[in-house]
Amino acid sequence: MSVIRENLGEIGRGIETGEMEKEEVLAALQVQISHAEKILATLRELNQGVVDEQKDIPESYRDLLTR
């Protein structure tokens, strides 16, 4: 996530300084969205593994972990 944060900061600076055109900004944001989606998918898989292995997790927490 820190890499995404850094990349978004660079995109912001590119916008502020006028170094990035609209198309470049949109493309860069799409890449960061894709990276974030992959991270979320991985976290969901890890959480599902925890829920599957740990039977003593309350149902409300199970729901939260698998959203």
RABELMO-V514739 format. One record per residue. N is the residue number from 1. RES is the residue in one letter. PHI is phi in degrees with one decimal (NA if undefined). NEAR is the number of other C-alpha atoms within 8 Angstrom. Layout:
((N	RES	PHI	NEAR) (N	RES	PHI	NEAR))
//
This chain:
((1	M	NA	5) (2	S	-65.0	5) (3	V	-65.9	6) (4	I	-62.2	10) (5	R	-58.7	8) (6	E	-62.8	8) (7	N	-63.4	9) (8	L	-64.5	10) (9	G	-62.1	8) (10	E	-64.7	8) (11	I	-62.1	12) (12	G	-58.7	8) (13	R	-65.2	8) (14	G	-62.6	10) (15	I	-69.6	11) (16	E	-59.2	7) (17	T	-87.1	7) (18	G	78.1	7) (19	E	-75.5	7) (20	M	-112.7	10) (21	E	-80.3	8) (22	K	-53.8	6) (23	E	-64.3	6) (24	E	-66.1	8) (25	V	-62.6	11) (26	L	-60.6	8) (27	A	-64.4	8) (28	A	-64.5	9) (29	L	-66.2	10) (30	Q	-61.4	8) (31	V	-62.7	8) (32	Q	-66.9	11) (33	I	-62.0	8) (34	S	-60.9	8) (35	H	-62.6	9) (36	A	-63.4	10) (37	E	-63.3	8) (38	K	-66.0	8) (39	I	-63.1	8) (40	L	-61.5	8) (41	A	-62.7	8) (42	T	-64.7	8) (43	L	-62.8	8) (44	R	-62.4	11) (45	E	-62.2	8) (46	L	-63.6	8) (47	N	-62.4	10) (48	Q	-62.9	10) (49	G	-61.4	8) (50	V	-64.1	8) (51	V	-61.5	12) (52	D	-66.6	7) (53	E	-87.2	6) (54	Q	-100.8	7) (55	K	-78.0	6) (56	D	-91.1	4) (57	I	-78.6	8) (58	P	-58.0	6) (59	E	-57.0	6) (60	S	-63.0	6) (61	Y	-72.0	8) (62	R	-58.8	10) (63	D	-60.8	8) (64	L	-62.7	7) (65	L	-69.9	10) (66	T	-106.3	9) (67	R	-72.7	5))
//
